[in-house]
Amino acid sequence: MAIYLDHAATSPMTPEVLTAYVSALGVVGNPASIHSQGQNAKRMLEEARERVAASLGADSVEVTLTSGGTEAVNLALKGIFWARNAAPKGVVDAAARPRPRVLIAAGEHHATIDAVEWMARAEGAVIEEIPVDEFGVIDLRALEAALADDVSLVSLLWANNEVGTLQPITEVVRLASRHGVPVHADAVSAYGYVPIDFHASGLAALSVSAHKIGGPVGTGALLIARSATVVPLIHGGNQQRGRSGTQDAAGAVAFGVAATAAVAELDERSAHLTGLRDRLISGVRATVPSAILRGHPTDRLPGNAHFTFPGCEGDSLLFLLDVAGFSVSTGSACQAGVPEASHVLMAMGLSEADARGALRITLGHSTTEAEVDAFVAALPFAVERATAAGYADQVTTLGR
């Protein structure tokens, strides 16, 4: 059986979550119906919403359930931009936007990048990337210089999904608040791994996804502060604040169970993952001295280890490790199959050639010391074979 070391892509459902999910799937009733079965489904839904809210330091009314992290990010970016740029009734003129500028950190997830690129083309948004340093940390001075009254919002990852670097959310919110600018954080990668207190953060919106914490795929949430306003992406029914559509009660129930488990004894679990991560980093450095750790050396996700291997192709490394029985990644699963250098690493100052030899190893609730040690033992052979010179030979051999 393969050893799974790609929890940043998705984390397996626990037996507890799966049991709750299957049981909830058997409940008949639309949560919007007023009969007893519908109200039973609604009760399940609202209890689940409360569990998600509690896990994030929010109120249940601030939780809008979505189809996942990507929808949550899109609702935050477009919804806040539209709300902050409301044109006079009957006027559709992108050039008349009073707050056209959107500030994002360099190296964001493609859910953000692709959304803001669309906003620039279709909605007249002016997108500005705030640079990051060699560790992937946002340049606060550059952000401060860019902030002004014509900025509609700031958006950044709470933790980078590739290199695991944690961002200074508190400082970003503090700077933005001077101009009354709302901040959205994509916390999909951070949720369940570091403490998140939505109310204490001062954020206007925060995106999370269930399947990153052992919940079902296709379920997520956007937290919208009571003081914030978003224009919906989806209209028709007004079932939720900022989102229409029949709600997935079963998905919410499973999400709620996963959410409660994700924050239960978070400090202890984080410390355990940090120990495993550091064991892995030490092992990789000892067995492959040329490996370069990317991301912040200390302010990073507890389960994330990201390396570049000079002279290697990341895709070749991934294939060789997969054959050896290890599931890892070269970066975001959303870009899997696209043979291009990581935009995150290039934003951090790496050349395209150096950014190609990347490997992301992410640990989760099921990872053991034995699995980490087995990976470290298998890595040198994979690196040796995955050199740039040997890559063509591998492809030729595979094609026979």
C-alpha positions as CSV (number, residue, x, y, z in Angstrom):
1,M,0.0,0.0,0.0
2,A,1.3,3.5,-0.9
3,I,2.3,5.8,1.9
4,Y,0.3,9.0,1.6
5,L,2.3,12.2,2.1
6,D,0.1,14.6,0.2
7,H,-2.4,15.9,2.8
8,A,-2.2,19.4,1.4
9,A,-4.0,18.2,-1.7
10,T,-6.6,16.3,0.3
11,S,-6.7,14.6,3.6
12,P,-8.5,11.2,4.0
13,M,-11.9,11.1,5.8
14,T,-11.6,9.6,9.2
15,P,-14.0,6.8,10.2
16,E,-15.9,9.1,12.5
17,V,-16.5,11.6,9.6
18,L,-17.4,8.9,7.2
19,T,-19.9,7.3,9.6
20,A,-21.6,10.7,10.2
21,Y,-21.7,11.4,6.5
22,V,-23.3,8.1,5.5
23,S,-25.9,8.4,8.3
24,A,-26.8,12.0,7.2
25,L,-27.1,10.9,3.6
26,G,-30.0,8.7,4.7
27,V,-32.0,11.7,6.1
28,V,-34.8,12.8,3.7
29,G,-35.9,16.4,3.7
30,N,-35.0,19.8,2.1
31,P,-33.8,22.1,4.9
32,A,-35.9,24.9,3.4
33,S,-39.1,22.8,3.7
34,I,-41.4,23.6,6.6
35,H,-42.7,20.1,7.3
36,S,-41.1,18.0,10.1
37,Q,-38.7,16.1,7.8
38,G,-37.5,19.3,6.3
39,Q,-37.1,20.9,9.7
40,N,-35.1,17.9,10.9
41,A,-32.7,18.3,8.0
42,K,-32.5,22.0,8.8
43,R,-31.7,21.2,12.5
44,M,-28.8,19.0,11.3
45,L,-27.6,21.7,9.0
46,E,-27.6,24.4,11.6
47,E,-25.9,22.3,14.2
48,A,-23.2,21.6,11.7
49,R,-22.9,25.2,10.8
50,E,-22.4,26.0,14.5
51,R,-19.7,23.4,14.8
52,V,-17.8,24.9,11.8
53,A,-18.2,28.4,13.3
54,A,-17.0,27.3,16.7
55,S,-13.9,25.7,15.1
56,L,-13.0,29.1,13.6
57,G,-13.9,31.6,16.3
58,A,-17.0,32.8,14.5
59,D,-20.7,33.0,14.9
60,S,-22.9,30.6,12.9
61,V,-24.6,33.5,11.1
62,E,-21.2,34.4,9.7
63,V,-20.8,30.9,8.0
64,T,-21.9,30.6,4.4
65,L,-21.5,27.1,3.2
66,T,-20.1,26.6,-0.3
67,S,-19.1,23.9,-2.7
68,G,-15.5,24.2,-1.6
69,G,-12.6,26.6,-1.1
70,T,-12.5,27.8,-4.7
71,E,-16.1,29.0,-4.6
72,A,-15.5,30.6,-1.2
73,V,-12.5,32.5,-2.6
74,N,-14.5,33.6,-5.7
75,L,-17.4,34.8,-3.5
76,A,-15.1,36.8,-1.3
77,L,-13.2,38.5,-4.0
78,K,-16.0,39.2,-6.4
79,G,-18.7,39.8,-3.8
80,I,-16.6,42.3,-1.8
81,F,-15.4,44.0,-4.9
82,W,-19.0,44.4,-6.3
83,A,-20.3,45.6,-2.9
84,R,-17.5,48.2,-2.6
85,N,-18.0,49.4,-6.2
86,A,-21.8,49.7,-6.4
87,A,-22.7,51.8,-9.4
88,P,-25.8,54.0,-9.6
89,K,-28.9,51.9,-10.4
90,G,-29.1,51.1,-14.1
91,V,-25.4,52.0,-14.8
92,V,-23.0,49.3,-15.9
93,D,-19.7,51.0,-16.4
94,A,-16.5,49.3,-15.2
95,A,-14.6,52.6,-15.7
96,A,-16.7,54.3,-13.1
97,R,-15.6,52.0,-10.2
98,P,-14.8,54.2,-7.2
99,R,-12.5,51.6,-5.7
100,P,-11.1,49.7,-8.7
101,R,-7.8,48.4,-7.0
102,V,-7.5,44.9,-5.6
103,L,-4.3,44.0,-3.8
104,I,-3.1,40.4,-3.6
105,A,0.1,38.9,-2.4
106,A,2.4,37.4,-5.1
107,G,2.4,33.6,-5.3
108,E,-1.3,33.2,-4.4
109,H,-3.4,30.1,-5.1
110,H,-4.9,30.0,-8.6
111,A,-8.4,30.3,-7.2
112,T,-7.4,33.9,-6.4
113,I,-5.2,34.5,-9.4
114,D,-7.7,33.3,-12.0
115,A,-10.6,35.1,-10.2
116,V,-8.8,38.5,-10.1
117,E,-7.7,38.1,-13.7
118,W,-11.3,37.7,-14.7
119,M,-12.3,40.7,-12.6
120,A,-9.7,42.8,-14.5
121,R,-11.0,41.7,-17.9
122,A,-14.7,41.8,-17.1
123,E,-15.2,44.2,-14.2
124,G,-12.6,46.9,-14.6
125,A,-10.6,45.8,-11.5
126,V,-7.0,47.0,-11.3
127,I,-5.0,44.2,-9.9
128,E,-1.7,44.8,-8.0
129,E,0.5,42.1,-6.7
130,I,2.4,42.9,-3.5
131,P,5.8,41.2,-3.6
132,V,7.0,38.5,-1.2
133,D,10.5,37.8,0.1
134,E,12.7,34.8,-0.4
135,F,10.6,32.9,2.1
136,G,7.2,33.8,0.6
137,V,6.3,36.4,3.3
138,I,4.4,39.4,2.1
139,D,6.4,42.7,2.0
140,L,4.5,44.8,4.6
141,R,6.2,48.0,3.5
142,A,5.1,47.5,0.0
143,L,1.6,46.8,1.1
144,E,1.5,49.9,3.3
145,A,2.7,52.0,0.3
146,A,0.0,50.5,-2.0
147,L,-2.9,51.0,0.4
148,A,-5.2,53.9,-0.3
149,D,-8.9,54.9,-0.3
150,D,-9.4,53.5,-3.8
151,V,-8.5,49.9,-2.8
152,S,-11.6,47.7,-2.7
153,L,-10.0,44.8,-0.8
154,V,-6.8,43.0,0.1
155,S,-6.5,39.2,-0.3
156,L,-3.8,36.8,0.7
157,L,-3.2,33.2,1.8
158,W,-3.1,32.6,5.6
159,A,-0.5,29.9,4.8
160,N,1.0,29.3,1.4
161,N,-0.4,26.1,0.0
162,E,2.9,25.1,-1.7
163,V,5.8,26.1,0.6
164,G,3.8,26.4,3.9
165,T,4.9,29.9,4.9
166,L,2.5,31.6,7.4
167,Q,1.6,35.2,6.6
168,P,1.4,38.1,9.2
169,I,-2.4,38.3,9.0
170,T,-2.7,40.6,12.1
171,E,-0.3,43.1,10.6
172,V,-1.9,43.1,7.2
173,V,-5.3,43.7,8.8
174,R,-3.9,46.5,10.9
175,L,-2.4,48.3,7.9
176,A,-5.5,47.9,5.7
177,S,-7.8,49.1,8.5
178,R,-6.2,52.5,8.4
179,H,-7.9,53.0,5.1
180,G,-11.0,51.1,5.9
181,V,-10.1,48.4,3.4
182,P,-11.5,44.9,4.1
183,V,-9.1,41.9,4.1
184,H,-9.9,38.4,2.9
185,A,-7.7,35.4,3.9
186,D,-7.6,32.1,2.1
187,A,-7.2,29.8,5.0
188,V,-7.8,26.6,3.2
189,S,-4.3,25.3,3.9
190,A,-4.0,26.7,7.4
191,Y,-7.3,25.3,8.7
192,G,-6.9,22.5,11.2
193,Y,-3.1,23.0,11.4
194,V,-2.8,26.4,13.1
195,P,-5.1,28.3,15.5
196,I,-7.6,30.5,13.6
197,D,-9.8,33.0,15.5
198,F,-12.0,34.9,12.9
199,H,-13.2,37.5,15.3
200,A,-9.8,38.2,16.8
201,S,-8.2,38.4,13.3
202,G,-10.3,41.4,12.2
203,L,-10.8,39.9,8.8
204,A,-13.8,40.7,6.7
205,A,-13.9,37.3,5.1
206,L,-12.1,33.9,5.4
207,S,-12.2,30.8,3.1
208,V,-11.9,27.2,4.2
209,S,-12.5,23.8,2.7
210,A,-13.7,20.6,4.3
211,H,-11.6,18.0,2.5
212,K,-8.3,19.5,3.7
213,I,-9.3,18.6,7.3
214,G,-10.7,15.1,6.7
215,G,-14.1,16.1,5.5
216,P,-15.9,15.5,2.2
217,V,-14.8,17.0,-1.1
218,G,-17.3,19.5,-2.5
219,T,-18.0,21.3,0.8
220,G,-16.4,24.5,2.1
221,A,-17.3,27.8,3.7
222,L,-16.8,31.5,3.5
223,L,-16.9,33.3,6.8
224,I,-18.3,36.8,6.3
225,A,-18.0,39.2,9.2
226,R,-21.2,40.8,10.4
227,S,-19.8,44.2,9.3
228,A,-18.9,43.0,5.8
229,T,-21.1,43.0,2.7
230,V,-20.9,40.7,-0.3
231,V,-22.9,40.6,-3.5
232,P,-23.8,37.0,-4.3
233,L,-22.4,35.0,-7.2
234,I,-25.4,32.7,-7.3
235,H,-29.0,34.1,-7.1
236,G,-32.3,32.3,-6.5
237,G,-33.8,31.5,-3.1
238,N,-31.6,33.4,-0.7
239,Q,-31.1,30.3,1.4
240,Q,-27.9,31.7,2.9
241,R,-26.2,35.1,3.4
242,G,-24.5,35.7,0.1
243,R,-25.4,32.4,-1.6
244,S,-28.6,30.8,-3.0
245,G,-29.2,27.2,-3.6
246,T,-30.5,24.1,-1.7
247,Q,-28.0,23.4,1.1
248,D,-26.2,20.1,1.4
249,A,-27.1,19.0,4.9
250,A,-25.2,15.7,4.7
251,G,-22.0,17.5,3.5
252,A,-22.4,20.0,6.3
253,V,-22.8,17.4,8.9
254,A,-19.6,15.6,7.8
255,F,-17.9,19.0,7.7
256,G,-19.0,19.8,11.2
257,V,-17.6,16.6,12.6
258,A,-14.3,17.1,10.8
259,A,-14.2,20.7,12.0
260,T,-14.7,19.7,15.6
261,A,-12.0,17.0,15.3
262,A,-9.6,19.4,13.5
263,V,-9.4,21.8,16.4
264,A,-9.7,19.4,19.3
265,E,-6.3,19.2,21.0
266,L,-4.9,21.3,18.1
267,D,-1.8,22.3,20.0
268,E,-0.8,18.7,20.8
269,R,-1.5,17.6,17.2
270,S,0.4,20.6,15.8
271,A,3.4,19.8,18.0
272,H,3.3,16.1,16.9
273,L,3.2,17.1,13.2
274,T,6.0,19.7,13.7
275,G,8.1,16.9,15.2
276,L,7.5,14.6,12.2
277,R,8.1,17.5,9.8
278,D,11.4,18.4,11.4
279,R,12.4,14.7,11.5
280,L,11.7,14.6,7.7
281,I,13.6,17.8,7.0
282,S,16.6,16.6,9.0
283,G,16.5,13.2,7.2
284,V,16.3,14.8,3.8
285,R,19.2,17.1,4.5
286,A,21.3,14.2,5.8
287,T,20.7,11.9,2.9
288,V,20.5,14.5,0.1
289,P,22.7,17.4,1.1
290,S,22.0,19.3,-2.1
291,A,18.3,19.6,-1.2
292,I,17.2,23.2,-0.4
293,L,14.3,23.8,2.0
294,R,11.9,26.4,0.7
295,G,9.5,28.5,2.6
296,H,10.0,30.2,6.0
297,P,12.3,28.0,8.2
298,T,10.2,28.4,11.3
299,D,6.9,30.3,10.5
300,R,5.5,27.5,8.4
301,L,2.7,24.9,8.6
302,P,3.6,22.1,11.0
303,G,3.0,19.4,8.4
304,N,4.7,21.0,5.4
305,A,8.2,20.3,4.0
306,H,9.0,21.8,0.6
307,F,12.3,21.2,-1.1
308,T,14.0,22.0,-4.4
309,F,16.5,19.5,-5.8
310,P,19.1,21.1,-8.1
311,G,19.5,19.2,-11.4
312,C,16.2,17.3,-11.0
313,E,12.9,17.5,-12.6
314,G,10.1,17.6,-10.0
315,D,7.8,15.5,-12.2
316,S,10.4,12.9,-12.6
317,L,11.0,12.8,-8.8
318,L,7.2,12.5,-8.2
319,F,6.9,9.6,-10.7
320,L,9.9,7.7,-9.2
321,L,8.6,8.1,-5.7
322,D,5.1,7.0,-6.8
323,V,6.6,3.8,-8.2
324,A,8.4,3.3,-4.9
325,G,5.1,3.6,-3.0
326,F,5.0,7.3,-1.9
327,S,2.3,9.8,-2.8
328,V,3.8,13.3,-2.8
329,S,3.4,16.4,-4.9
330,T,5.4,19.0,-6.9
331,G,3.0,21.8,-5.8
332,S,-0.7,22.6,-5.9
333,A,-2.9,19.7,-7.0
334,C,-5.0,22.3,-8.9
335,Q,-2.2,22.6,-11.4
336,A,-1.4,18.9,-11.6
337,G,-0.5,17.8,-15.1
338,V,0.6,21.3,-16.2
339,P,4.4,21.1,-16.9
340,E,5.4,24.5,-15.8
341,A,7.6,25.9,-13.0
342,S,5.9,26.9,-9.8
343,H,4.7,30.5,-9.9
344,V,5.1,30.5,-6.1
345,L,8.8,29.8,-6.2
346,M,9.3,32.2,-9.0
347,A,7.6,34.9,-6.9
348,M,10.1,34.1,-4.2
349,G,12.9,34.9,-6.6
350,L,13.9,31.5,-8.0
351,S,14.7,31.1,-11.7
352,E,12.4,28.9,-13.8
353,A,15.1,26.2,-14.0
354,D,15.6,26.2,-10.2
355,A,11.8,26.2,-9.6
356,R,11.3,23.0,-11.6
357,G,13.0,20.7,-9.2
358,A,10.4,21.1,-6.5
359,L,8.8,18.5,-4.2
360,R,6.2,19.1,-1.6
361,I,5.7,16.6,1.2
362,T,2.7,17.2,3.5
363,L,1.9,15.3,6.6
364,G,-1.5,14.7,8.3
365,H,-3.4,12.9,11.0
366,S,-2.5,9.4,9.7
367,T,1.3,10.0,9.2
368,T,3.7,8.0,11.3
369,E,7.4,8.2,12.1
370,A,7.9,4.9,10.2
371,E,6.4,6.4,7.1
372,V,8.6,9.5,7.4
373,D,11.7,7.3,7.8
374,A,10.7,5.1,4.9
375,F,10.4,8.2,2.6
376,V,13.8,9.5,3.7
377,A,15.3,6.1,2.9
378,A,13.8,6.0,-0.5
379,L,14.5,9.5,-1.6
380,P,18.3,9.4,-2.5
381,F,17.7,6.7,-5.1
382,A,14.9,8.7,-6.6
383,V,17.0,11.9,-6.7
384,E,19.9,10.1,-8.3
385,R,17.7,8.9,-11.1
386,A,15.8,12.1,-11.5
387,T,18.8,14.2,-12.5
388,A,18.2,16.3,-15.6
389,A,20.6,14.1,-17.6
390,G,18.8,10.9,-16.7
391,Y,15.3,12.2,-17.2
392,A,15.4,11.6,-21.0
393,D,16.6,8.0,-20.4
394,Q,13.7,7.3,-18.1
395,V,11.2,8.6,-20.6
396,T,12.8,6.5,-23.4
397,T,12.6,3.4,-21.2
398,L,9.0,4.1,-20.3
399,G,8.1,4.4,-24.0
400,R,9.3,0.9,-24.9
